[in-house]
Amino acid sequence: MSRFGRFRQPSVIPGFGLTFGFTIAYFSLIILIPLIALVFRSAGLGWGGFWAAALDPRVLASLRTSFVTALIAAGINVVFGTLIAWVLVRYRFPGRRIFDAMVDLPFALPTAVAGIALTAIYAPNGVIGQLVAPLGWRIAYTPVGITIAMIFIGLPFVVRTIQPILEEVSKEVEEASATLGANRFQTISRVILPSLTPAILTGFALAFARAVGEYGSVIFIAGNIPFVSEIAPLLIVIRLEEYNYTGAAVIAMVMLAISFVMLFIINLIQAWSRKRYGYGN
């Protein structure tokens, strides 16, 4: 048997070579080739020019705004997304199906419409904005508004990732834990959460990745003030409008590198949690 053949799994359906070749070709056209083109485009400046463009104060400020707000939004979504998934799975109440369907609304709603709606609500003259304005608080046109928009578009990723795993956790497990003397906190922390940890990390990674690259729902509520509420995707568009394609490629390359490192770390933690708790084995 050839060395390549040892990696093939036996199957009653033929066509491994054809489907594998199609997969590689499709993956290359959609992902690899654009990424390689991005690398070559940003490399046109040379190392000195690349670092000069990447370390520009405005670029660093926009990257900090994008990644910090995305991390905060993903963290908030993990907490409340888990609670929403728990309510949808464990309880039956009037309007549950409607509430469940509304979780997917950010998937179907155009991002620009979401951004306009959020701005109308949280602007200083909006329904909520005018309530907090007398306190000296501003939501729209600040990083707080950006975080809210990212929470809105990232919540379904967490809920839909945790929900099917939670459905597999039988209530009998909770009852058995109670009969063995565990209180509610011990049941949640030692029985339920360990089985949900891989799904929670996956939901966090998906929500974070979506938030970092989000544009349409953020630009309206962000205000786009340099060094205050300007996100990296918007700065890329600005560079493109200035015909500075290499500068835009540099920002995109930095975002890609940071996102890859963070998602790689999250995947390592996820693999460790699966090994530790035996989930997915």
For each residue, the residues with C-beta under 8 A, 3 or more apart:
1: 5 6
2: 5 6
3: 6
4: 7 8
5: 1 2 8
6: 1 2 3
7: 4
8: 4 5 16
9:
10:
11: 14 16
12:
13:
14: 11
15: 18 19
16: 8 11 19 20
17: 20 21
18: 15 21 22
19: 15 16 22 23
20: 16 17 23 24
21: 17 18 24 25
22: 18 19 25 26
23: 19 20 26 27
24: 20 21 27 28
25: 21 22 28 29
26: 22 23 29 30
27: 23 24 30 31 32
28: 24 25 31 32 33
29: 25 26 32 33
30: 26 27 34
31: 27 28 34 35
32: 27 28 29 35 36
33: 28 29 36 37
34: 30 31 37 38
35: 31 32 38 39 256
36: 32 33 39 40
37: 33 34 40 41
38: 34 35 41 42 249 252 253 256
39: 35 36 42 43 253
40: 36 37 43 44
41: 37 38 44 245 246 249
42: 38 39 45 50 246 249 250 252 253
43: 39 40 46 50
44: 40 41 246
45: 42 48 49 50 52 53 246 250
46: 43 49 50
47: 50 51
48: 45 51 52
49: 45 46 52 53 246
50: 42 43 45 46 47 53 54 250
51: 47 48 54 55
52: 45 48 49 55 56
53: 45 49 50 56 59 246 247 250 251
54: 50 51 59 250 251 253 254
55: 51 52 59 60
56: 52 53 59 60
57: 60 61 227
58: 61 62 226 227 230 235
59: 53 54 55 56 62 63 232 235 250 251 254
60: 55 56 57 63 64
61: 57 58 64 65 226 227 230
62: 58 59 65 66 226 230 231 232 234 235 251
63: 59 60 66 67 232 251 254 255 258
64: 60 61 67 68
65: 61 62 68 69 143 146 228 229 230 231 232
66: 62 63 69 70 212 231 232 233 255
67: 63 64 70 71 212 258
68: 64 65 71 72 143
69: 65 66 72 73 143 146 147 150 211 231
70: 66 67 73 74 150 208 211 212
71: 67 68 74 75 208
72: 68 69 75 76 147
73: 69 70 76 77 147 148 150 151 154 207 208 211
74: 70 71 77 78 150 154 158 204 207 208 211
75: 71 72 78 79 204
76: 72 73 79 80 147 151
77: 73 74 80 81 151 154 155 157 158 203 204 207
78: 74 75 81 82 158 200 203 204 207
79: 75 76 82 83
80: 76 77 83 84 155
81: 77 78 84 85 155 157 158 159 162 203 207
82: 78 79 85 86 158 162 196 200
83: 79 80 86 87
84: 80 81 87 88 103 155 159
85: 81 82 88 89 158 159 162 163 166
86: 82 83 89 90 166
87: 83 84 90 91
88: 84 85 91 96 99 100 103 159 163
89: 85 86 163 166 167
90: 86 87 166 171
91: 87 88 96
92: 96
93: 96
94:
95: 98 99
96: 88 91 92 93 99 100
97: 100 101
98: 95 101 102
99: 88 95 96 102 103
100: 88 96 97 103
101: 97 98 104 105
102: 98 99 105
103: 84 88 99 100 155 156 159 160
104: 101 107 108 156 160
105: 101 102 108 109 156
106: 109 114 152 153 154 155 156
107: 104 156
108: 104 105
109: 105 106 113 114
110: 113 114 216
111: 114 115 153 214 215 216 217
112: 115 116 216 217 220
113: 109 110 116 117
114: 106 109 110 111 117 118 149 152 153 216 217
115: 111 112 118 119 149 216 217 218 219 220 221
116: 112 113 119 120 220
117: 113 114 120 121
118: 114 115 121 122 140 145 148 149 152 217 220 221
119: 115 116 122 123 126 140 145 220 221
120: 116 117 123 126 127
121: 117 118 126 127 128 129
122: 118 119 126 128 129 139 140 145 148 221
123: 119 120 126 129 140 141
124: 129 130 133 138 140
125: 129 130
126: 119 120 121 122 123 129 130 140
127: 120 121 130 131
128: 121 122 131 132 139
129: 121 122 123 124 125 126 132 133 138 139 140
130: 124 125 126 127 133
131: 127 128 134
132: 128 129 135 137 138 139
133: 124 129 130 136 137 138
134: 131
135: 132
136: 133
137: 132 133
138: 124 129 132 133 141 142 144
139: 122 128 129 132 142 144 145 148
140: 118 119 122 123 124 126 129 145 221 223
141: 123 138 145 221 222 223 225 229
142: 138 139 145 146 223 228 229
143: 65 68 69 146 147 228 229
144: 138 139 147 148
145: 118 119 122 139 140 141 142 148 149 221 222 223 229
146: 65 69 142 143 149 150 218 221 222 229 231
147: 69 72 73 76 143 144 150 151
148: 73 118 122 139 144 145 151 152 221
149: 114 115 118 145 146 152 153 214 217 218 221 222
150: 69 70 73 74 146 147 153 154 211 214 218
151: 73 76 77 147 148 154 155
152: 106 114 118 148 149 155 217
153: 106 111 114 149 150 210 211 214 217
154: 73 74 77 106 150 151 157 158 206 207 208 210 211
155: 77 80 81 84 103 106 151 152 158 159 207
156: 103 104 105 106 107 159 160
157: 77 81 154 160 161 203 206 207 210
158: 74 77 78 81 82 85 154 155 161 162 200 203 204 206 207
159: 81 84 85 88 103 155 156 162 163 203
160: 103 104 156 157 163 164 203
161: 157 158 164 165 199 200 202 203 206
162: 81 82 85 158 159 165 166 196 199 200 203
163: 85 88 89 159 160 166 167
164: 160 161 167 168
165: 161 162 168 169 195 196 198 199
166: 85 86 89 90 162 163 169 196 199
167: 89 163 164
168: 164 165
169: 165 166 173 174 192 195 196
170: 173 174
171: 90 174 175
172: 175 176
173: 169 170 176 177 191 192
174: 169 170 171 177 178 187 191 192
175: 171 172 178 179
176: 172 173 179 180
177: 173 174 180 182 186 187 190 191
178: 174 175 181 182 187
179: 175 176
180: 176 177
181: 178
182: 177 178 186 187 190 191
183: 186 187
184: 187 188
185: 188 189
186: 177 182 183 189 190 191
187: 174 177 178 182 183 184 190 191 192
188: 184 185 191 192 193
189: 185 186 192 193
190: 177 182 186 187 193 194
191: 173 174 177 182 186 187 188 194 195
192: 169 173 174 187 188 189 195 196
193: 188 189 190 196 197 200
194: 190 191 197 273 276 277 279
195: 165 169 191 192 277 279
196: 82 162 165 166 169 192 193 199 200
197: 193 194 200 201 273 277 279
198: 165 201 202 270 273 274 277 279 280
199: 161 162 165 166 196 202 203
200: 78 82 158 161 162 193 196 197 203 204
201: 197 198 204 205 266 269 270 273
202: 161 198 199 205 206 270
203: 77 78 81 157 158 159 160 161 162 199 200 206 207
204: 74 75 77 78 158 200 201 207 208 266
205: 201 202 208 209 263 266 267 270
206: 154 157 158 161 202 203 209 210
207: 73 74 77 78 81 154 155 157 158 203 204 210 211
208: 70 71 73 74 154 204 205 211 212 262 263 266
209: 205 206 212 213 259 263
210: 153 154 157 206 207 213 214
211: 69 70 73 74 150 153 154 207 208 214
212: 66 67 70 208 209 232 255 259
213: 209 210 233 255
214: 111 149 150 153 210 211 217 218 233
215: 111 218 219 231 233 234 237
216: 110 111 112 114 115 219
217: 111 112 114 115 118 149 152 153 214 220 221
218: 115 146 149 150 214 215 221 222 231 233 234
219: 115 215 216 222 224 231 234
220: 112 115 116 118 119 217
221: 115 118 119 122 140 141 145 146 148 149 217 218
222: 141 145 146 149 218 219 225 229 230 231 234
223: 140 141 142 145 228 229
224: 219 229 230 231 234
225: 141 222 228 229 230
226: 58 61 62 230
227: 57 58 61 230
228: 65 142 143 223 225
229: 65 141 142 143 145 146 222 223 224 225
230: 58 61 62 65 222 224 225 226 227 234 235
231: 62 65 66 69 146 215 218 219 222 224 234 235
232: 59 62 63 65 66 212 235 236 251 255
233: 66 213 214 215 218 236 237
234: 62 215 218 219 222 224 230 231 237 238
235: 58 59 62 230 231 232 238 239 251
236: 232 233 239 240 248 251 252
237: 215 233 234 240 241 248
238: 234 235 241 242
239: 235 236 242 244 245 247 248 251
240: 236 237 243 244 245 248
241: 237 238
242: 238 239 247
243: 240
244: 239 240 247 248
245: 41 239 240 248 249
246: 41 42 44 45 49 53 249 250
247: 53 239 242 244 250 251
248: 236 237 239 240 244 245 251 252
249: 38 41 42 245 246 252 253
250: 42 45 50 53 54 59 246 247 253 254
251: 53 54 59 62 63 232 235 236 239 247 248 254 255
252: 38 42 236 248 249 255 256
253: 38 39 42 54 249 250 256 257
254: 54 59 63 250 251 257 258
255: 63 66 212 213 232 251 252 258 259
256: 35 38 252 253 259 260
257: 253 254 260 261
258: 63 67 254 255 261 262
259: 209 212 255 256 262 263
260: 256 257 263 264
261: 257 258 264 265
262: 208 258 259 265 266
263: 205 208 209 259 260 266 267
264: 260 261 267 268
265: 261 262 268 269
266: 201 204 205 208 262 263 269 270
267: 205 263 264 270 271
268: 264 265 271 272
269: 201 265 266 272 273
270: 198 201 202 205 266 267 273 274
271: 267 268 274 275
272: 268 269 275 276
273: 194 197 198 201 269 270 276 277 279
274: 198 270 271 277 278 279 280 281
275: 271 272 278 281
276: 194 272 273
277: 194 195 197 198 273 274
278: 274 275 281
279: 194 195 197 198 273 274
280: 198 274
281: 274 275 278
